[in-house]
Amino acid sequence: MFRFAKTLDSLLRDYREMTTKLEQLVLERNITADAIRCEELIESLEKRHEIVKRSEIICEIKGIVADDPDLLSISWLRDTLTTRLKAVENEVRRSAADDMRRGLVSLNASLVTSALRALSNLGVLEAELEVQLSSSAAEVDVKLVELSSALDSSVRLLPQCVNLIHSQLEQCALLGATQLTKFVEKLARIIRARVPLDAPFSLRFVQLMSRVLNSRPECSGPLIEALRPLKNAILSQSLGRLHQIVEQHDFATIQNSVFVDKLVAAIEEEMKRLEWDVELREEAQKNTQKCLDIVAKRLESEIKLDVENLLLGDRLRSDQHKNYRLLEIMNTLAAKWPSQAKSLLAVENESVAVIMEAIRQSIFSIIASMHREMDDSKGISPYMQ
């Protein structure tokens, strides 16, 4: 029994040694197979010129090395898997990045797609995309700075700048929706920072940018918000010009028809300048109402309806003449824009009501005086004369 146990123990020990040797042989076989595969891939890498295929080969080699780090301990393979492979990888990365840029400039979708696949295989796609987006944004930034600092040349520079923005949007669209959104957000921040609210070219800039956004509605949100402060500034400046006309006019003069013509022409010009945009057109109509509200307040302060100016006599006082001229202004403007002239109509109706009531009272007083004088038989009333 003891001899059997000893024999069994010896056999078990032999089997364990054989298993260990077999495992070692399998490991060596796998390393050898991986080494041979890497060598074959390296040779294939040198023969292939397609950028996507080369990136796939590099990706496969790196995957083999990651699964079997012992390959780096092989002396005749170590330099190939480190220095040589890294150099080839950098070369492929540069070529792919160059192809991507060339494809974007020429709007060659297939070239861009191939370059993106190669960069993705190398694991550097996000980094290269960020470089590209930052470069495109910087280019637009430089153009906007040049535009804002060279106002005398804005007529020439503005179309160039907007065309560049449109071109960059078209290029980024080839990179996918996510990258397009990222670029649009960068562009929106640049516009807010670089385009002054009081720039003389702001209206034209917003107009040209609106055309660009109409061609790219899927990414227009951030840019619409970036243009909103410019639109608000344009509307404020428009209202300011109308307000200036109202405040500068001297209503004591008799040139009220000149004022009406000037104000009507100015309002129509402002509305015409903004009619191309639905939002601006609606706000321009509100500006017209605000302007007429200002006119109403100004005329209300100018008109004098005290007792002396309500008397009905053989001659009109100068203030009465002025009152009628002011009422004529109200009536003309209210007839031109009835929907926006509610405040004017209110002042006009109230003033006319006061004047008409005073006239009625005067007529009643005159008639009553006539009857009293005739009843007393004191002669002919002056009013009858």
C-alpha positions as CSV (number, residue, x, y, z in Angstrom):
1,M,0.0,0.0,0.0
2,F,2.8,2.4,0.9
3,R,4.6,1.5,-2.4
4,F,1.5,2.2,-4.4
5,A,1.1,5.6,-2.8
6,K,4.7,6.4,-3.5
7,T,4.3,5.4,-7.1
8,L,1.1,7.5,-7.5
9,D,2.8,10.5,-5.9
10,S,5.7,10.2,-8.4
11,L,3.4,9.9,-11.3
12,L,1.4,12.9,-10.2
13,R,4.6,15.0,-9.8
14,D,5.6,14.0,-13.3
15,Y,2.3,15.0,-14.7
16,R,2.5,18.4,-13.1
17,E,5.9,19.0,-14.5
18,M,4.7,17.9,-17.9
19,T,1.7,20.2,-17.6
20,T,3.8,23.2,-16.6
21,K,6.2,22.5,-19.6
22,L,3.2,22.2,-21.9
23,E,1.7,25.5,-20.6
24,Q,5.1,27.1,-21.2
25,L,5.2,25.7,-24.7
26,V,1.7,27.0,-25.4
27,L,2.7,30.4,-24.1
28,E,5.9,30.4,-26.2
29,R,3.9,29.3,-29.2
30,N,1.4,32.1,-28.7
31,I,4.1,34.7,-28.3
32,T,5.8,33.3,-31.4
33,A,2.6,33.5,-33.4
34,D,1.9,37.0,-32.2
35,A,5.4,38.0,-33.1
36,I,5.1,36.6,-36.5
37,R,1.8,38.2,-37.0
38,C,3.2,41.6,-35.9
39,E,6.1,41.2,-38.3
40,E,3.7,40.3,-41.1
41,L,1.5,43.4,-40.3
42,I,4.6,45.6,-40.2
43,E,5.6,44.4,-43.7
44,S,2.0,44.9,-44.9
45,L,2.0,48.4,-43.4
46,E,5.0,49.4,-45.5
47,K,3.4,48.1,-48.7
48,R,-0.1,49.7,-48.2
49,H,-0.8,53.3,-49.0
50,E,-4.5,53.5,-48.2
51,I,-4.8,55.7,-45.1
52,V,-7.7,53.8,-43.6
53,K,-6.1,50.4,-44.2
54,R,-2.8,51.6,-42.7
55,S,-4.7,52.9,-39.6
56,E,-6.4,49.5,-39.2
57,I,-3.1,47.7,-39.4
58,I,-1.6,50.0,-36.7
59,C,-4.7,49.5,-34.6
60,E,-4.4,45.7,-34.9
61,I,-0.7,45.7,-34.0
62,K,-1.3,47.9,-30.9
63,G,-4.2,45.5,-29.9
64,I,-1.9,42.5,-30.1
65,V,0.8,44.2,-28.0
66,A,-1.8,45.3,-25.5
67,D,-3.0,41.7,-25.1
68,D,0.6,40.3,-25.0
69,P,3.0,42.8,-23.5
70,D,5.8,40.1,-23.4
71,L,6.3,40.8,-27.1
72,L,8.2,43.9,-26.1
73,S,10.8,41.6,-24.5
74,I,11.7,40.1,-27.9
75,S,14.9,41.9,-28.8
76,W,14.5,41.7,-32.6
77,L,10.9,43.0,-32.4
78,R,11.2,45.6,-29.6
79,D,12.4,48.5,-31.8
80,T,9.8,47.7,-34.5
81,L,7.0,47.8,-31.9
82,T,8.1,51.0,-30.3
83,T,10.1,53.5,-32.2
84,R,9.3,52.4,-35.7
85,L,5.6,51.8,-35.1
86,K,5.2,55.2,-33.4
87,A,6.8,57.0,-36.3
88,V,4.5,55.3,-38.8
89,E,1.5,56.1,-36.5
90,N,2.4,59.8,-36.4
91,E,2.8,59.8,-40.1
92,V,-0.6,58.3,-40.7
93,R,-2.1,60.7,-38.2
94,R,-0.7,63.7,-40.0
95,S,-1.8,62.3,-43.4
96,A,-5.3,61.7,-42.1
97,A,-5.5,65.2,-40.5
98,D,-4.3,66.7,-43.8
99,D,-6.8,64.7,-45.8
100,M,-9.6,65.8,-43.4
101,R,-8.7,69.5,-43.9
102,R,-8.4,69.1,-47.7
103,G,-11.7,67.4,-47.8
104,L,-13.4,70.1,-45.7
105,V,-12.0,72.9,-47.9
106,S,-13.2,71.1,-51.1
107,L,-16.4,69.8,-49.4
108,N,-15.3,66.3,-50.4
109,A,-17.5,64.1,-48.1
110,S,-15.9,60.8,-49.1
111,L,-12.4,62.1,-48.3
112,V,-13.5,63.5,-45.0
113,T,-15.2,60.3,-44.1
114,S,-12.1,58.2,-44.8
115,A,-9.9,60.6,-42.8
116,L,-12.3,60.4,-39.9
117,R,-12.3,56.6,-39.9
118,A,-8.5,56.6,-39.9
119,L,-8.3,59.0,-37.0
120,S,-10.9,57.0,-35.2
121,N,-8.8,53.8,-35.7
122,L,-5.8,55.6,-34.2
123,G,-7.9,56.8,-31.2
124,V,-7.1,60.5,-31.9
125,L,-10.4,61.5,-33.6
126,E,-11.7,63.8,-30.8
127,A,-8.3,65.5,-30.4
128,E,-8.0,66.3,-34.1
129,L,-11.6,67.4,-34.3
130,E,-11.1,69.9,-31.5
131,V,-8.0,71.2,-33.2
132,Q,-10.0,71.7,-36.4
133,L,-13.0,73.4,-34.7
134,S,-10.7,75.7,-32.7
135,S,-8.8,76.6,-35.9
136,S,-12.0,77.4,-37.8
137,A,-13.3,79.5,-34.9
138,A,-10.0,81.4,-34.7
139,E,-10.2,82.2,-38.4
140,V,-13.6,83.7,-38.0
141,D,-12.5,85.5,-34.9
142,V,-9.7,87.2,-36.8
143,K,-12.0,88.3,-39.6
144,L,-14.5,89.8,-37.1
145,V,-11.8,91.7,-35.3
146,E,-10.6,93.0,-38.6
147,L,-14.2,94.0,-39.6
148,S,-14.8,95.8,-36.3
149,S,-11.5,97.7,-36.4
150,A,-11.7,98.8,-40.0
151,L,-15.1,100.4,-40.3
152,D,-14.1,102.3,-43.4
153,S,-13.7,99.0,-45.2
154,S,-16.8,97.3,-43.7
155,V,-18.6,97.3,-47.1
156,R,-15.9,95.1,-48.5
157,L,-15.0,93.1,-45.4
158,L,-18.5,92.3,-44.2
159,P,-19.5,90.0,-47.1
160,Q,-16.1,88.3,-46.9
161,C,-16.7,87.6,-43.2
162,V,-20.2,86.2,-43.6
163,N,-19.1,84.1,-46.5
164,L,-16.3,82.7,-44.3
165,I,-18.8,81.8,-41.6
166,H,-21.1,80.1,-44.1
167,S,-18.2,78.2,-45.5
168,Q,-17.1,77.0,-42.0
169,L,-20.6,75.9,-41.2
170,E,-20.8,73.9,-44.4
171,Q,-17.4,72.3,-43.6
172,C,-18.4,71.5,-40.0
173,A,-21.6,69.9,-41.2
174,L,-19.4,67.2,-42.9
175,L,-18.0,66.3,-39.5
176,G,-21.4,65.4,-38.1
177,A,-24.2,67.0,-36.1
178,T,-22.3,66.9,-32.8
179,Q,-19.3,68.8,-34.2
180,L,-21.5,71.3,-36.0
181,T,-23.2,72.1,-32.8
182,K,-19.9,72.6,-31.0
183,F,-18.7,74.9,-33.7
184,V,-21.9,76.9,-33.7
185,E,-21.6,77.4,-29.9
186,K,-18.0,78.7,-30.4
187,L,-19.1,80.9,-33.2
188,A,-22.0,82.4,-31.1
189,R,-19.6,83.3,-28.3
190,I,-17.2,85.0,-30.9
191,I,-20.1,87.0,-32.4
192,R,-21.2,88.3,-29.0
193,A,-17.6,89.3,-28.1
194,R,-16.5,90.8,-31.5
195,V,-19.5,92.5,-33.0
196,P,-20.2,95.9,-31.2
197,L,-23.9,96.6,-30.6
198,D,-23.5,100.1,-32.0
199,A,-21.5,99.0,-35.1
200,P,-22.7,100.8,-38.2
201,F,-22.8,97.5,-40.1
202,S,-24.8,95.7,-37.5
203,L,-28.1,95.7,-39.5
204,R,-26.4,94.4,-42.6
205,F,-24.5,91.8,-40.6
206,V,-27.7,90.5,-39.0
207,Q,-29.4,90.5,-42.5
208,L,-26.6,88.5,-44.1
209,M,-26.3,86.1,-41.1
210,S,-30.1,85.5,-41.3
211,R,-29.7,84.2,-44.8
212,V,-27.0,81.9,-43.7
213,L,-29.1,80.6,-40.9
214,N,-32.0,79.9,-43.2
215,S,-29.8,77.5,-45.0
216,R,-28.8,75.7,-41.8
217,P,-31.9,75.7,-39.6
218,E,-30.7,72.6,-37.7
219,C,-28.0,74.6,-36.0
220,S,-29.5,78.1,-35.9
221,G,-30.5,78.2,-32.3
222,P,-27.3,79.5,-30.6
223,L,-26.6,81.9,-33.4
224,I,-30.1,83.4,-33.3
225,E,-29.6,84.0,-29.6
226,A,-26.2,85.6,-30.4
227,L,-27.8,87.9,-32.9
228,R,-30.6,88.9,-30.5
229,P,-28.7,91.7,-28.7
230,L,-27.8,93.1,-32.1
231,K,-31.4,93.1,-33.1
232,N,-32.4,94.8,-29.9
233,A,-29.7,97.4,-30.4
234,I,-30.9,98.0,-34.0
235,L,-34.5,98.5,-32.8
236,S,-33.4,100.9,-30.0
237,Q,-31.4,103.0,-32.4
238,S,-34.4,103.0,-34.8
239,L,-36.7,104.3,-32.1
240,G,-34.0,106.8,-31.0
241,R,-33.9,108.4,-34.4
242,L,-37.7,108.7,-34.4
243,H,-37.7,110.1,-30.9
244,Q,-35.1,112.7,-31.9
245,I,-37.3,114.0,-34.7
246,V,-40.2,114.5,-32.2
247,E,-38.1,116.1,-29.5
248,Q,-36.3,118.5,-31.9
249,H,-39.4,119.9,-33.5
250,D,-40.7,123.3,-32.2
251,F,-44.5,123.0,-32.2
252,A,-44.8,126.8,-31.7
253,T,-44.0,127.3,-35.4
254,I,-46.5,126.9,-38.2
255,Q,-44.4,124.3,-40.0
256,N,-46.5,121.4,-38.7
257,S,-47.0,119.9,-42.1
258,V,-43.2,119.7,-42.4
259,F,-43.0,117.8,-39.1
260,V,-45.7,115.4,-40.3
261,D,-44.0,114.7,-43.6
262,K,-40.6,114.3,-41.9
263,L,-41.9,111.9,-39.3
264,V,-44.0,109.9,-41.7
265,A,-41.1,109.5,-44.0
266,A,-38.8,108.5,-41.2
267,I,-41.2,105.9,-39.8
268,E,-41.7,104.4,-43.3
269,E,-38.0,104.3,-43.9
270,E,-37.4,102.5,-40.6
271,M,-40.1,100.0,-41.3
272,K,-38.7,99.4,-44.8
273,R,-35.2,98.8,-43.4
274,L,-36.5,96.1,-41.2
275,E,-39.3,94.5,-43.3
276,W,-37.1,91.6,-44.4
277,D,-37.2,89.9,-41.0
278,V,-40.5,88.8,-39.4
279,E,-39.3,89.6,-35.8
280,L,-37.8,92.9,-36.7
281,R,-40.9,93.9,-38.7
282,E,-43.2,93.2,-35.8
283,E,-40.9,95.1,-33.4
284,A,-40.7,98.0,-35.9
285,Q,-44.5,98.2,-35.7
286,K,-44.3,98.4,-31.9
287,N,-41.6,101.1,-32.3
288,T,-44.1,103.0,-34.5
289,Q,-46.6,102.8,-31.6
290,K,-44.0,103.9,-29.1
291,C,-43.1,106.8,-31.3
292,L,-46.8,107.9,-31.7
293,D,-47.1,107.5,-27.9
294,I,-44.2,110.0,-27.6
295,V,-45.9,112.3,-30.1
296,A,-49.2,112.1,-28.1
297,K,-47.5,113.0,-24.8
298,R,-45.6,115.9,-26.5
299,L,-48.8,117.3,-28.2
300,E,-50.8,116.8,-25.0
301,S,-48.3,119.0,-23.2
302,E,-48.3,121.6,-26.0
303,I,-52.0,121.9,-26.4
304,K,-53.7,124.6,-24.2
305,L,-57.3,124.1,-23.2
306,D,-57.6,126.6,-20.4
307,V,-60.7,128.9,-20.2
308,E,-59.2,131.7,-22.3
309,N,-58.4,129.4,-25.2
310,L,-61.9,127.9,-25.2
311,L,-63.7,131.2,-25.6
312,L,-65.6,131.7,-28.8
313,G,-65.1,135.1,-30.2
314,D,-64.8,137.0,-33.5
315,R,-61.1,136.2,-33.6
316,L,-59.0,133.2,-32.7
317,R,-56.2,133.6,-30.3
318,S,-52.7,132.4,-31.3
319,D,-52.9,129.5,-28.8
320,Q,-56.2,128.5,-30.4
321,H,-54.6,128.5,-33.8
322,K,-51.8,126.3,-32.3
323,N,-54.3,123.9,-30.8
324,Y,-56.0,123.4,-34.1
325,R,-52.7,122.8,-35.8
326,L,-51.8,120.2,-33.2
327,L,-55.1,118.5,-33.6
328,E,-54.5,118.4,-37.3
329,I,-51.2,116.6,-36.7
330,M,-52.9,114.1,-34.4
331,N,-55.6,113.4,-37.0
332,T,-53.1,113.0,-39.9
333,L,-50.8,110.6,-38.0
334,A,-53.8,108.6,-36.6
335,A,-55.2,108.2,-40.0
336,K,-51.9,106.9,-41.3
337,W,-51.4,104.3,-38.6
338,P,-54.7,103.8,-36.8
339,S,-53.7,100.5,-35.2
340,Q,-50.6,102.1,-33.6
341,A,-52.2,105.5,-32.8
342,K,-54.5,104.7,-29.9
343,S,-52.8,107.1,-27.6
344,L,-53.0,109.9,-30.2
345,L,-56.7,109.2,-30.9
346,A,-57.4,109.3,-27.1
347,V,-55.7,112.7,-26.8
348,E,-57.4,114.0,-29.9
349,N,-60.8,112.8,-28.9
350,E,-60.5,114.2,-25.4
351,S,-59.3,117.6,-26.7
352,V,-62.0,117.8,-29.4
353,A,-64.6,116.9,-26.8
354,V,-63.4,119.7,-24.5
355,I,-63.4,122.2,-27.4
356,M,-66.8,121.1,-28.7
357,E,-68.3,121.3,-25.2
358,A,-66.9,124.9,-24.8
359,I,-68.4,125.8,-28.2
360,R,-71.8,124.4,-27.3
361,Q,-71.7,126.3,-24.0
362,S,-70.7,129.5,-25.9
363,I,-73.5,129.1,-28.4
364,F,-76.1,128.5,-25.6
365,S,-74.8,131.6,-23.8
366,I,-75.1,133.7,-27.0
367,I,-78.6,132.5,-27.7
368,A,-79.7,133.0,-24.1
369,S,-78.2,136.5,-24.2
370,M,-80.1,137.3,-27.4
371,H,-83.4,136.3,-25.9
372,R,-82.8,138.3,-22.8
373,E,-81.9,141.4,-24.7
374,M,-85.0,141.1,-27.0
375,D,-87.3,140.5,-24.1
376,D,-86.1,143.6,-22.3
377,S,-86.6,145.6,-25.6
378,K,-83.3,147.4,-25.2
379,G,-82.6,147.5,-28.9
380,I,-80.8,145.2,-31.2
381,S,-78.4,142.7,-29.7
382,P,-74.8,143.0,-30.8
383,Y,-74.9,139.4,-31.9
384,M,-77.8,140.2,-34.2
385,Q,-75.9,143.1,-35.6
